[in-house]
Amino acid sequence: MAGASMSGGAGASAGGSAGAGMSGSSGASAGGAAAATGGASSGGSAGKGGTSGTGGTSGGAGAAGAAGSGKFVGNITTGGQVRSDFATYWNQISPENEGKWGSVEATKDVMSWAGLDAVYAYTKAHGTLFKQHNFVWGQQQPSWLGALSAADQKAQVEQWIQLFCARYPDVALIDVVNEPTHNQPPYMNAIGGAGSSGYDWVVQSLKWAHQYCPSAKLLVNDYNNIEYGADRDNFIKLIKAVKAAGAPLDGVGAQAHDAYKLSVSTVQTNLDAVATQTGLPVYITELDVNEANDATQKIELQNLMTLFETDANVQAITLWGYIVGQTWETNTGLMTASGNMRPAMQWLVGSGYLLK
């Protein structure tokens, strides 16, 4: 999740994760409904013990198969909502802010599921893959956690993951830990700290996610890991360590916010190094091109999408917003709210990459 403007934290270095402070896209705070157009939002604020889901308990494999066999190209909610045109272009959806713990449980034991319920209901109605973003992060976490003992913090993190998985059993993919090399959560030591692996807190998070969401593909997501050598190497070190410690892990996430600033060959070299050295597929999780010039944006998006679509190490691609004026970075929008497309979006629609 990108972000120099992240709510509640110092700005991340270039390419960080998109937080609640995105321009034109206010995060769904606790209790805020993200009503999907054409999809009823079932759920709202409920006591912490309530786990009745919106979509039954059919297995995750069925959800994964619904979107076809090609690499999915997905996107995120817009201003806390799923736009009525979403399924026209995208076959996977991530909640921009609605899935972050601080949005769901801003008040202890009061769960505001409405935003996630709307996204989940939309995926059920349209056969769209649901990718959760995220479980454990150093930003946008409940502020009340700081007053708890370490034992209580650990119990609360586990319960958050358990309740999510019980409510959304068909979630296809999860960014379990977000930005672990840049933004560690304040409760890191309560859930394992460094431990024997150096990253036991990541290992524990993944184990809980697998325990409670056994059908979902589990990812560790970070930024700058396919752009810059030092970030790449730190990320590879972490992934190798958690795998060696027995953590269940199905892929790695590369946000790719800064990828357009670099040559395609540099991005490919770093991407392939991550895949080869970790032995895991790469998911592009937050792709955007922050260019005001239409022609430049088109060229840069075309170059990156072509790379990601043709590189066998890339499993799938998620873009980080598409509506002008409602994306995290100022100039990353691809079309206006009324449907006027910038050249990059026109190219993408005609590329054959969408809705495979």
LINGI-V891597 format. One record per backbone hydrogen bond with DSSP energy under -0.5 kcal/mol. NH is the residue of the N-H (numbers start at 0). CO is the residue of the C=O. Records with the same first field share a line. If there is no record, write none. Layout:
BEGIN
NH = CO ; CO
END
This chain:
BEGIN
1 = 16
5 = 2
8 = 5
11 = 2
15 = 12
16 = 1
18 = 1
21 = 18
22 = 327
24 = 21
26 = 19
28 = 26
31 = 28
34 = 32
35 = 38
36 = 81
38 = 35
41 = 39
42 = 40
45 = 110
47 = 108
49 = 46
53 = 166
54 = 166
57 = 54
61 = 58
62 = 58
63 = 59
64 = 60
65 = 61 ; 62
66 = 63
67 = 64
68 = 355
69 = 355
73 = 316
74 = 91
76 = 93
77 = 80
78 = 76
80 = 77
82 = 80
85 = 82
87 = 84
88 = 84 ; 85
89 = 85
90 = 72
92 = 128
93 = 74
94 = 130
99 = 96
101 = 139
102 = 99
103 = 99
104 = 100
106 = 109
109 = 106
110 = 45 ; 108
111 = 103 ; 109
112 = 43 ; 110
116 = 112
117 = 113
118 = 114
119 = 115
120 = 116
121 = 117
122 = 118
123 = 119
124 = 120
125 = 121
126 = 122
127 = 122
128 = 90
130 = 92 ; 128
131 = 129 ; 172
133 = 174
134 = 174
135 = 175
137 = 182
139 = 6
144 = 141
145 = 142
146 = 143
147 = 144
152 = 148
153 = 149
154 = 150
155 = 151
156 = 152
157 = 153
158 = 154
159 = 155
160 = 156
161 = 157
162 = 158
163 = 159
164 = 160
165 = 161
166 = 162
167 = 163
170 = 167
171 = 129
172 = 129
173 = 216
174 = 131
175 = 173 ; 218
176 = 218
177 = 135
178 = 220
179 = 220
181 = 178
182 = 178
187 = 184
189 = 186
190 = 186 ; 187
191 = 188
192 = 187
197 = 193
199 = 193
200 = 192
201 = 198
202 = 198
203 = 199
204 = 200
205 = 201
206 = 202
207 = 203
208 = 204
209 = 205
210 = 206
211 = 207
212 = 208
215 = 212
216 = 171
218 = 173
219 = 250
220 = 176
221 = 252
226 = 223
227 = 223
231 = 227
232 = 228
233 = 229
234 = 230
235 = 231
236 = 232
237 = 233
238 = 234
239 = 235
240 = 236
241 = 237
242 = 238
243 = 239
244 = 240
245 = 242
246 = 241
248 = 246
249 = 217
250 = 217
251 = 280
252 = 219
253 = 282
254 = 221 ; 252
258 = 255
260 = 257
261 = 258
266 = 262
267 = 263
268 = 264
269 = 265
270 = 266
271 = 267
272 = 268
273 = 269
274 = 270
275 = 271
276 = 272
277 = 273
278 = 274
279 = 274
280 = 249
281 = 312
282 = 251
283 = 281 ; 315
284 = 253 ; 282
285 = 253 ; 254
286 = 317
287 = 255
290 = 288 ; 330
296 = 292
297 = 293
298 = 294
299 = 295
300 = 296
301 = 297
302 = 298
303 = 299
304 = 300
305 = 301
306 = 302
307 = 303
308 = 304
309 = 305
310 = 306
311 = 309
313 = 310
314 = 281 ; 312
315 = 281
316 = 71
317 = 283
318 = 73
319 = 286
320 = 318
323 = 321 ; 334
325 = 322
331 = 328
333 = 321
334 = 321
335 = 339
338 = 335
340 = 338
341 = 333
344 = 341
345 = 341
346 = 342
347 = 343
348 = 344
349 = 345
350 = 346 ; 347
355 = 352
END
